[in-house]
Amino acid sequence: MATMLAIPLGGCAGGEAGVVDSGGGEAAVTEIALAWGDLHAHTNLSHDGCEDPTAWCVPAGRYPGETVLAEAAAHGLDFVAITDHAEYERYQRPAEGIDIDIWTSAAALVASSGGGPVLAILGYEHTATYSHRTVLLSSPDACRDFRLQWDSPRAPKDEAGLEVYVEAGEHAQYASAAALVAELDRVASLPACEGTRWLSFVHHPAYVTPADTRWHEPDTRAATDTVVEIASEHGSSECAVLDGADEGCAWGINEATWNAEGTVHAAFAAGERLGFVGGTDNHEASPGRLGEGPGHAGQFEDSDGDGNVDSAVLQFRGGAITGVFHAAGEFDTSALFDAIEARRTVAASFKPTQLELRGWVGGTAYLPGDDVPPGDLSVDLVLEADGLERYELDLVDPLEGSTSSELSAGDVRYARVRAWIDGEEERIWASPWFATE
């Protein structure tokens, strides 16, 4: 989808406003496109990857990740981030003589995309106690020092005698998100590592299992964050209430592990200014797969209590993908990183065939994530999707619960779209507009 909007190009992250003269003036008009992708996907290079759940989670090909880019293309994605866990160093299948370095293999997988048809991004999941984080790197040639690891409490994994992951020993302990960011900055300054951009944001924040994010505690927060993952196969991390005060808040929440202190609304209450992204967290090397229910978690259980492991564990629900607004034309890693840093993003639990969404204040249009002046905010929305029956637009205040469109300095509003597709309720979340003087 591409639509005509006028925005400043090359502006600073998360703050340059859109410029559209609704009265037919001479404001420069730039064509804006919306690219869709999955910012959190796993292959069997992760200790919990499960590419073939019918065969005890062995890879779909001879080597892990062989099918992941084809799967991303089959699901209509424009970009995908390969974010396997960073705890483990090697992938081995002794019975078949396979022993590969995980980081080298992931980088080669990303490089093999050649920039398309699906733009592949090298990344990893940093598994800390204070939160799990997605880290993205701008180049498959990023130096290995960027891969900041954390000791895993899990034992090496043996699947049907075929696979085992070997840990590298003692890893550095980054006691807070700020410490992690400081180390990423230090690595980026090394002569051998210069020229690589990095991004980091919190993954599945509202779930105690497998993380315990608490936004009011300083360990969780990093000044460099511009976005937060609002939904994944673990469920929705949107709201801090379940009492029905907001009709849209009780959707997609896994109450068994849900933590109100880790929700996106709790992040805003703690003073964060974050846009929204989504990731499937699909563990089957099938990024962007939506509408088919939850994927396998790469773990097995004794479902009937007879002492024999017999059933693959599923995640909670289908995940979400990310849409990024960018200047029409060539779409590359730089354009993707620019959009994320500027919060010009939406997250969705389904893939629209067309989405146009902008906010208007005082005759000027603004993309999601933009700073806006105080005034009355209205939202234009055009949505098309296969199987779409109807949709409703909510204007949400994550701080006060207000639905008022009148913004004062310091106010935050975001658009939540509730859509019914083939009888199922789905979601789109647009990054907030932030009212500033």
C-alpha positions as CSV (number, residue, x, y, z in Angstrom):
1,M,0.0,0.0,0.0
2,A,1.2,3.5,-0.7
3,T,-0.6,6.7,0.0
4,M,0.2,10.4,-0.5
5,L,1.3,12.3,2.6
6,A,3.8,15.0,3.2
7,I,6.4,14.4,5.9
8,P,9.8,15.8,6.6
9,L,12.5,13.4,5.5
10,G,15.6,12.9,7.6
11,G,14.1,14.4,10.7
12,C,15.2,13.4,14.2
13,A,13.9,10.3,15.8
14,G,10.3,10.2,17.1
15,G,9.4,13.8,16.9
16,E,9.3,15.5,13.5
17,A,5.7,16.3,12.7
18,G,4.0,15.6,9.4
19,V,3.1,18.5,7.1
20,V,0.0,18.3,5.0
21,D,-1.9,21.5,4.1
22,S,-5.6,20.4,4.1
23,G,-6.5,23.6,2.4
24,G,-4.8,22.8,-0.8
25,G,-1.6,24.8,-0.2
26,E,1.8,24.2,-1.6
27,A,3.3,21.9,1.0
28,A,5.6,19.4,-0.6
29,V,4.0,16.0,-0.9
30,T,5.9,12.8,-0.5
31,E,4.6,9.4,-1.3
32,I,4.6,7.1,1.8
33,A,4.6,3.4,1.7
34,L,3.8,0.9,4.4
35,A,6.0,-2.2,4.6
36,W,5.1,-5.2,6.7
37,G,7.4,-7.6,8.5
38,D,8.1,-9.8,11.5
39,L,10.6,-8.4,14.0
40,H,10.9,-11.5,16.1
41,A,11.2,-15.0,14.6
42,H,13.2,-18.1,15.5
43,T,14.8,-21.0,13.7
44,N,16.3,-24.2,15.1
45,L,19.4,-22.1,15.8
46,S,17.5,-21.3,19.0
47,H,17.4,-23.8,21.9
48,D,13.6,-23.7,21.6
49,G,13.3,-23.7,17.8
50,C,10.8,-26.2,16.4
51,E,10.9,-26.2,12.6
52,D,9.3,-29.7,12.2
53,P,7.1,-30.4,15.2
54,T,6.1,-33.8,13.6
55,A,9.7,-35.0,14.0
56,W,10.5,-33.9,17.5
57,C,11.4,-30.4,16.3
58,V,14.3,-31.2,14.0
59,P,15.0,-28.6,11.2
60,A,12.8,-28.5,8.2
61,G,15.9,-28.9,6.0
62,R,19.3,-30.4,6.6
63,Y,20.5,-27.2,8.4
64,P,18.5,-24.9,10.7
65,G,16.8,-21.9,9.0
66,E,17.0,-23.2,5.4
67,T,13.3,-22.5,4.9
68,V,12.8,-19.4,6.9
69,L,13.1,-16.8,4.1
70,A,10.9,-18.8,1.8
71,E,8.3,-19.0,4.6
72,A,8.5,-15.2,5.2
73,A,7.9,-14.6,1.4
74,A,5.0,-17.0,1.4
75,H,3.4,-15.0,4.2
76,G,3.7,-11.8,2.1
77,L,6.4,-10.1,4.3
78,D,8.6,-7.3,3.2
79,F,11.1,-7.8,6.0
80,V,12.0,-10.3,8.7
81,A,14.3,-10.3,11.7
82,I,16.1,-13.6,12.6
83,T,16.2,-13.3,16.4
84,D,17.4,-16.6,17.7
85,H,18.5,-16.8,21.4
86,A,22.0,-15.6,22.1
87,E,22.8,-18.0,25.0
88,Y,24.1,-20.8,22.9
89,E,27.2,-21.0,20.7
90,R,26.9,-24.1,18.6
91,Y,24.3,-26.3,16.9
92,Q,25.1,-30.0,16.7
93,R,23.6,-33.1,15.4
94,P,26.2,-35.7,16.2
95,A,24.4,-38.6,14.4
96,E,24.7,-36.7,11.2
97,G,28.0,-35.1,11.7
98,I,26.7,-31.5,11.8
99,D,28.5,-29.0,14.0
100,I,27.9,-25.3,13.1
101,D,28.6,-22.0,14.8
102,I,25.2,-20.4,15.5
103,W,26.2,-16.8,15.0
104,T,28.1,-17.4,11.8
105,S,25.2,-19.5,10.5
106,A,22.6,-16.8,11.3
107,A,24.7,-14.1,9.7
108,A,25.1,-16.2,6.5
109,L,21.4,-16.9,6.5
110,V,20.7,-13.1,6.5
111,A,23.3,-12.4,3.9
112,S,21.9,-15.0,1.6
113,S,18.7,-12.9,1.2
114,G,20.7,-10.3,-0.8
115,G,18.2,-7.6,0.2
116,G,15.1,-9.3,-1.1
117,P,12.5,-10.3,-2.0
118,V,12.3,-10.3,1.8
119,L,14.7,-8.0,3.5
120,A,16.4,-10.0,6.2
121,I,17.7,-8.5,9.4
122,L,20.3,-10.1,11.7
123,G,19.4,-10.0,15.4
124,Y,19.0,-12.0,18.5
125,E,16.9,-12.4,21.7
126,H,18.8,-11.3,24.8
127,T,17.3,-13.3,27.7
128,A,17.9,-11.4,30.9
129,T,16.1,-11.7,34.2
130,Y,14.7,-8.1,34.1
131,S,13.2,-8.6,30.6
132,H,13.8,-10.3,27.3
133,R,15.0,-7.9,24.6
134,T,15.1,-8.0,20.8
135,V,18.4,-6.7,19.4
136,L,18.6,-5.8,15.7
137,L,21.8,-5.1,13.7
138,S,22.0,-3.2,10.4
139,S,24.3,-5.6,8.7
140,P,25.0,-9.4,8.5
141,D,28.6,-8.4,8.7
142,A,28.2,-7.0,12.2
143,C,31.1,-8.0,14.4
144,R,30.5,-10.9,16.8
145,D,31.1,-8.6,19.8
146,F,27.6,-7.2,19.3
147,R,26.2,-10.6,20.4
148,L,25.8,-10.0,24.1
149,Q,25.0,-13.2,25.9
150,W,23.4,-14.2,29.1
151,D,23.9,-17.5,31.0
152,S,21.0,-19.8,30.4
153,P,19.5,-21.8,33.2
154,R,18.6,-24.5,30.7
155,A,20.6,-27.6,30.2
156,P,21.9,-28.4,26.7
157,K,19.0,-29.7,24.6
158,D,18.9,-33.3,23.2
159,E,16.0,-34.0,20.8
160,A,15.6,-37.7,20.1
161,G,19.3,-38.2,20.3
162,L,19.8,-35.9,17.2
163,E,20.5,-32.4,18.5
164,V,22.3,-30.7,21.2
165,Y,23.2,-27.1,21.9
166,V,26.5,-26.5,23.7
167,E,26.9,-23.4,25.9
168,A,30.0,-21.3,25.6
169,G,30.6,-21.1,29.4
170,E,30.4,-18.1,31.5
171,H,28.9,-15.0,29.8
172,A,28.9,-11.4,31.0
173,Q,26.0,-10.4,33.2
174,Y,24.4,-7.1,32.2
175,A,22.4,-6.3,35.3
176,S,20.1,-3.8,33.6
177,A,18.8,-2.6,30.3
178,A,21.0,0.5,30.6
179,A,24.1,-1.7,31.1
180,L,23.2,-3.7,28.0
181,V,22.8,-0.5,26.0
182,A,26.1,0.9,27.3
183,E,27.8,-2.3,26.1
184,L,26.2,-2.1,22.7
185,D,27.4,1.5,22.4
186,R,30.9,0.5,23.4
187,V,31.0,-2.3,20.8
188,A,29.7,0.1,18.2
189,S,32.7,2.4,18.9
190,L,35.3,-0.4,18.4
191,P,37.3,0.1,15.2
192,A,36.4,-3.3,13.9
193,C,32.7,-2.8,14.6
194,E,32.1,0.8,13.4
195,G,29.4,1.4,10.9
196,T,26.8,-1.0,12.3
197,R,23.6,0.5,13.7
198,W,21.7,-1.3,16.4
199,L,18.2,-1.2,17.9
200,S,16.8,-2.8,21.0
201,F,13.4,-3.0,22.5
202,V,11.5,-5.1,25.1
203,H,10.0,-8.4,23.9
204,H,6.7,-9.9,25.4
205,P,6.8,-7.4,28.3
206,A,3.5,-8.4,30.0
207,Y,4.4,-12.0,30.7
208,V,6.0,-13.3,33.9
209,T,6.8,-16.5,32.0
210,P,9.3,-16.3,30.4
211,A,10.2,-12.8,31.6
212,D,9.3,-10.5,34.5
213,T,9.3,-6.9,33.1
214,R,8.3,-4.2,35.6
215,W,8.4,-0.8,34.0
216,H,8.5,1.1,37.3
217,E,11.8,-0.6,38.1
218,P,14.8,1.2,36.5
219,D,16.5,-2.1,35.4
220,T,13.9,-2.6,32.7
221,R,14.2,0.8,31.0
222,A,16.7,2.0,28.4
223,A,16.8,5.6,27.2
224,T,17.5,4.4,23.7
225,D,14.1,2.6,23.4
226,T,11.7,4.1,20.9
227,V,9.3,1.2,20.6
228,V,7.9,-1.8,22.6
229,E,6.5,-5.1,21.4
230,I,2.8,-4.9,22.1
231,A,1.9,-8.5,21.0
232,S,3.4,-11.8,20.2
233,E,2.5,-15.5,20.3
234,H,2.7,-15.1,24.1
235,G,-0.4,-12.8,23.9
236,S,-1.2,-9.1,24.0
237,S,0.9,-6.8,26.3
238,E,-1.3,-3.8,25.8
239,C,-3.4,-3.0,28.9
240,A,-2.9,-2.9,32.6
241,V,-6.6,-3.6,33.5
242,L,-8.8,-6.6,33.0
243,D,-12.0,-5.3,34.7
244,G,-13.8,-4.4,31.5
245,A,-13.4,-0.6,32.0
246,D,-12.0,-0.5,28.5
247,E,-13.8,-2.9,26.3
248,G,-10.8,-3.5,24.1
249,C,-8.4,-4.3,26.9
250,A,-9.3,-7.9,27.7
251,W,-8.4,-9.2,24.2
252,G,-5.6,-11.7,23.6
253,I,-4.4,-11.9,27.2
254,N,-3.0,-15.0,28.7
255,E,-4.1,-14.5,32.2
256,A,-2.1,-17.5,33.5
257,T,1.2,-15.6,33.2
258,W,0.0,-12.0,32.7
259,N,1.7,-9.2,34.6
260,A,0.0,-5.8,34.8
261,E,3.4,-4.1,35.7
262,G,4.8,-5.2,32.4
263,T,2.1,-4.0,30.1
264,V,2.5,-1.2,27.6
265,H,0.1,1.0,29.6
266,A,2.4,0.5,32.6
267,A,5.3,1.7,30.5
268,F,3.5,4.9,29.7
269,A,2.6,5.4,33.4
270,A,6.3,5.1,34.1
271,G,7.0,8.0,31.7
272,E,8.0,6.1,28.6
273,R,7.4,7.5,25.1
274,L,7.2,4.4,22.9
275,G,5.8,3.4,19.6
276,F,4.4,-0.1,18.9
277,V,5.8,-3.1,17.1
278,G,4.7,-6.7,16.8
279,G,6.5,-10.0,16.4
280,T,5.1,-13.5,16.0
281,D,7.8,-15.1,18.2
282,N,7.2,-18.0,15.9
283,H,9.5,-20.9,16.8
284,E,8.8,-22.9,13.6
285,A,10.9,-20.8,11.2
286,S,7.6,-19.6,9.8
287,P,7.7,-15.8,10.3
288,G,4.6,-13.8,9.6
289,R,2.3,-16.8,10.0
290,L,-1.0,-15.4,11.4
291,G,-4.5,-16.7,11.6
292,E,-3.5,-20.4,12.1
293,G,-3.4,-20.3,15.9
294,P,-0.3,-20.6,18.1
295,G,2.9,-22.2,17.0
296,H,4.9,-24.9,18.8
297,A,7.2,-23.8,21.6
298,G,9.9,-26.3,20.9
299,Q,9.2,-28.1,24.2
300,F,7.4,-31.4,24.9
301,E,5.3,-32.6,27.8
302,D,3.7,-35.7,29.3
303,S,0.1,-34.9,28.4
304,D,-1.5,-38.0,29.9
305,G,0.7,-38.4,33.0
306,D,2.0,-41.9,32.1
307,G,5.6,-40.9,32.5
308,N,6.3,-40.6,28.8
309,V,6.8,-37.3,26.9
310,D,4.2,-37.5,24.2
311,S,3.0,-34.0,23.2
312,A,4.5,-30.8,21.8
313,V,3.7,-27.7,23.8
314,L,1.9,-24.9,21.9
315,Q,2.3,-21.2,22.6
316,F,-0.7,-19.1,23.6
317,R,-2.1,-17.6,20.4
318,G,-1.1,-16.3,17.0
319,G,1.4,-13.4,17.1
320,A,1.6,-10.0,15.4
321,I,3.6,-8.3,12.7
322,T,4.9,-4.8,12.3
323,G,4.1,-2.2,9.7
324,V,6.5,0.7,9.1
325,F,5.8,3.9,7.2
326,H,8.6,5.0,4.9
327,A,9.3,7.1,1.9
328,A,8.1,5.2,-1.2
329,G,10.9,3.8,-3.3
330,E,13.7,1.5,-2.4
331,F,13.1,-0.1,1.0
332,D,16.3,-1.1,2.8
333,T,17.6,-1.7,6.3
334,S,18.3,2.0,6.8
335,A,14.7,2.9,6.0
336,L,13.5,0.2,8.4
337,F,15.7,1.4,11.2
338,D,14.7,5.1,10.6
339,A,11.0,4.2,10.8
340,I,11.4,2.3,14.0
341,E,13.6,5.0,15.6
342,A,10.9,7.6,14.6
343,R,8.1,5.4,16.0
344,R,6.3,5.5,12.6
345,T,5.0,2.0,13.2
346,V,1.9,-0.1,13.6
347,A,1.4,-3.6,15.0
348,A,-1.3,-6.0,13.8
349,S,-2.5,-9.5,14.5
350,F,-3.5,-9.9,10.9
351,K,-2.0,-8.6,7.6
352,P,-4.2,-5.9,5.9
353,T,-4.3,-5.7,2.1
354,Q,-4.6,-1.9,2.6
355,L,-4.1,0.3,5.6
356,E,-4.1,4.1,5.6
357,L,-4.0,5.8,8.9
358,R,-3.2,9.3,9.9
359,G,-4.1,11.8,12.7
360,W,-5.1,15.4,12.0
361,V,-4.6,18.4,14.3
362,G,-5.4,21.9,13.1
363,G,-5.5,21.0,9.4
364,T,-2.1,19.1,9.5
365,A,-1.7,15.3,9.1
366,Y,0.6,13.3,11.3
367,L,1.8,9.8,11.0
368,P,1.6,7.4,14.0
369,G,4.4,8.1,16.4
370,D,4.6,11.8,15.6
371,D,4.6,14.7,18.1
372,V,1.6,16.9,17.6
373,P,0.5,20.3,18.9
374,P,-2.3,20.5,21.5
375,G,-5.7,20.6,19.9
376,D,-8.5,18.4,18.7
377,L,-7.2,15.1,17.2
378,S,-9.2,13.3,14.5
379,V,-8.1,10.1,12.8
380,D,-8.6,9.0,9.2
381,L,-8.6,5.2,8.6
382,V,-8.9,3.1,5.5
383,L,-8.7,-0.6,6.1
384,E,-9.1,-3.6,3.7
385,A,-8.3,-7.2,4.5
386,D,-9.3,-10.6,3.3
387,G,-12.3,-11.9,5.2
388,L,-12.9,-8.5,6.8
389,E,-16.5,-8.2,8.1
390,R,-16.4,-4.9,10.0
391,Y,-14.0,-2.8,12.1
392,E,-14.2,-0.2,14.9
393,L,-11.7,2.5,15.8
394,D,-10.9,3.3,19.4
395,L,-8.9,6.4,20.4
396,V,-7.1,5.3,23.6
397,D,-5.5,7.3,26.4
398,P,-3.1,4.9,28.1
399,L,-2.6,7.3,31.0
400,E,-6.1,8.4,32.1
401,G,-8.4,6.0,30.2
402,S,-10.0,8.9,28.4
403,T,-11.4,8.7,24.9
404,S,-11.4,12.4,24.5
405,S,-10.0,13.7,21.2
406,E,-9.0,17.0,22.8
407,L,-5.2,17.0,23.5
408,S,-3.4,19.1,26.0
409,A,0.4,19.3,26.3
410,G,1.7,16.0,27.7
411,D,-1.3,13.9,26.5
412,V,-0.9,10.7,24.7
413,R,-3.4,9.0,22.3
414,Y,-3.2,6.0,20.1
415,A,-5.5,4.3,17.6
416,R,-6.7,0.8,18.3
417,V,-8.6,-0.9,15.5
418,R,-10.8,-3.8,16.4
419,A,-11.5,-5.9,13.3
420,W,-13.6,-9.0,12.8
421,I,-12.1,-11.3,10.2
422,D,-13.8,-14.6,9.3
423,G,-15.7,-14.4,12.6
424,E,-12.6,-13.8,14.7
425,E,-11.7,-10.5,16.5
426,E,-8.3,-9.1,15.6
427,R,-6.3,-6.0,16.4
428,I,-4.2,-3.2,14.9
429,W,-2.4,-0.8,17.2
430,A,-0.9,2.4,15.8
431,S,2.0,4.1,17.6
432,P,0.7,7.0,19.8
433,W,0.6,10.7,19.0
434,F,2.3,12.7,21.7
435,A,1.0,16.2,22.3
436,T,3.8,18.8,22.9
437,E,4.0,22.5,23.0
